[in-house]
C-alpha cells in the first residue's frame, strides 16, 4: 500500500473515549455521555511519529423523572438532576514504526470536573429530603497503554485500543457530587473511518465498558455497550459540517444490595445532533477545532438531557 502522508489526512484527535460519567449504574451515572465519544477520524492513527495535545470541554444538563428511583450513595433516591462541566487534557504519543500499514500510539488523559447534583432521599423517619451537592474536582485519569491503527487504503482505516479509567479522581461515598467513581473501567474499543475524496468523513466508534466493584458502597456496575457515529460533508477551506449521534446500552444488570432493590437497574439511551469542525495548519502544528450538540431521547434508568462539547487539538510531527 502506498504510505499515506500525514498532510493528506484531517487531524485525528486521539481522545480514546475520554468523557464524563452519565448512565444507568450507580447514581444513575456511568462513564459515557450519549454521542460525545466518537471524534473526527476516530479510526486513524497518523503515520508520522510525533505528539498530539488536545483539550475537550463537555457540558451536560440532564434529569431523571421524579417517578424513577435511582441508586445513590447506597440508598434509593428519586428526582435526580445533574449538571456536569468536564474538561479533559489528553497527551498522545504516536510511535515511530516506520513505513507500512500499521501505526501505534499511547495516551494519557487528565480531567477536571464540576458537578452539580440534587436528589430526593428518604430520611430515617420516612420524610423525603431534597439533598444538593456541588464541587470542582479532579476526575479519574484515562490511560491508553497502546492503540493500533491499520490503513486499508488512503480512505479506509481502523483503530483498536484499550483505554482504562483508573480511580485517581476525588471520591467520597457520602457525597452526591463525585468526579471520581472509585472503580477501574476497561474499555476495548474499535473505530472505523472512511474519508471522502472531496472532504468530510464517516466514522464509527464502538466499545464495551467493564467496571470493577465499588467497595465503598458494595455496588457493581453492569457492563455497557456503546456505539457512536459521525458523518460530515466537506465545505472547503478545512471546514466540515454534519451529524453526530450515539446509542448506549447496558448489557448486564447492576449488582449489590441497592441494585437488587431496583431489579438490576439496566439502562439505555440514544441521542443525535449537529457537528461542525475545522482543520488546517496553525503555526508549526496541525490544528483542529470542532463543536457538537447532542440531544438525548429514549432514555431509561438514566438522566435525559443535552450535551454540548468543544475540542481543540494540536499535533506536532
Secondary structure, DSSP 8 states (H G I E B T S, - for coil): -----GGGS------TT-----SSSGGG--S--TT-S--TTTT---SS-EEEEEEEEEEEEEE--TTSEEEETTEEEEEEEEEEEEEEEEEEEE----SSSEEEEEEEEEEEEEEEEEEEEE-TTS-EEEEEEEEEEE--EEEEEEEEEEESSSSEEEEEEEEEEES-S---TT-S--S--SS-EEEEEEEEEEE-TTSEEEEEEEEEEEE--BTTTTBB---EEEEEEEEEEEEETTEEEEEEEEEEEE-S--BSHHHHHTTT---EEEEEEEEEEEEEEETTEEEEEEEEEEEEEEEESS-EEEEEEEEEEEEE-
